[in-house]
Amino acid sequence: MRTNTYKDLVVYQKAYELALSTYKTTKGFPEMEKYGLTSQLRRCSVSIPSNIAEGYRRGRKEYIQFLKIAFGSCAEYETQLSISNDIGYLETLEFQKLYSLQEEVSKLLNAMIKGMEK
């Protein structure tokens, strides 16, 4: 299937969904985390689809680099999500939903990077 825009990419769609879900979920975080975990989770969740989109508009070499940045942001997100869960800011189902979505995005990004590097 040919893509006409980055918005056609499943990885972008899933990453965008992750960012939206993260914003909704972190609304329930304590006020004292406004500039801590809330901000960090939101920033790195937004970074993932943003880097996919920006890289798509650049040349192949730069695109791979932007996908790698997005992939790194997934690891950052996973760490912050785990911390949020471990200190009790997330319900188990919410954690599992976000964790699974992040894992899916990571796997898609990894596959894209490997495929483009060949």
N, C-alpha and C positions, 0 to 999 in steps of 0.2 A: 504494500500500500504506500503510495506516494504521499508525502506530507507537504502541504503548502505553507505551513507556518509552524512555529514551535508549539502552538496551542493544539495541534493535531497529535503531538507525541504523548503516548500513554504515560511516560515517565513525568512529563510536565504536568499532566492532569492530576496524577496521583500526588505529586509534590505540592501542587496548588491546594488540593484537598487537605493535605497535612497541615499546611499553613493556616487555612481557615479553621480547621478543627483545633489547632493549637491556640489560636486567639480565643475561641469560644471556651475552651477548657481553662485557660489561665485567667479568665475573668473571675473564677472562683478562688484563686490563690489569695493568700493574706496580703493586705495592703503593704505590710513591711517588705514584701518581695517585689514591689512595683519596679524597683531599680535593680533587682537581683535576678532571681530565677525567671520571673515573669518576663522581664525585658530580654534576658538571654535566650530563652526558649523561642520567643517571638522573633527575635532578630535572626537566629540561625534557621528557623523554619521558613522565613521569608527569603533568606539567602539561597535556599535550594532551588525553588522555581525561578528565581531571578537570575541565577547563574546559568541555568539551562536556557532561558530565553536570550540572555545576552550572548552567550556562546554560539547559539544558533545563528545569530546575525553576523558572526565573524567568520573568518576563514577556518578551514579544517584544523590546522594546528592549534589555533587559539580555542576553537570549540572544545577540543579534547582537554585543554587546560581548564576551561571553565567547568566542564563536566567533573573533572577531578576536584575542583574547589567545592562543587555541590556535593560530591561524594564525601569529602572531608567534613562538610557541614552536617551531613547525616550522622557521622560519628560523634560530633560535638552535641548534636541534638539528642542522640541516644544516651549519652552520659548525663546530660542535664535532666532528661526525662526520668532516668533511673534514680537520680538524686531526689527529684521531686516526689517520686513514688516512695522511696525509702524513708523520707521524713514525713510522709502521711498527707501530702497535698493532693494526691490522686486516688480516686476509687479504683479498685482492681480492674473492673471492666474498661474504664477510661484509659488506664495505663496500657492494657492489652491492645486496645484499639489503636492507639497512637503508636505503640511499639511495633505492631504488625505492619502498619502503614509505612512507617519509617524503614522497616526491614525490606518491604517490597520496593520502595523507591531506591534503596541502596543496591539491591540486587539488579534492578533495571539499569541503574547508572553504571554499575560495574560491568555488566554485559555490553553496554554501549561503548564504554571506554575500550574494553578488550577488543571488540569488533572493529572499532575505528583505528586502533593501533596496528592492526594486521596489515 
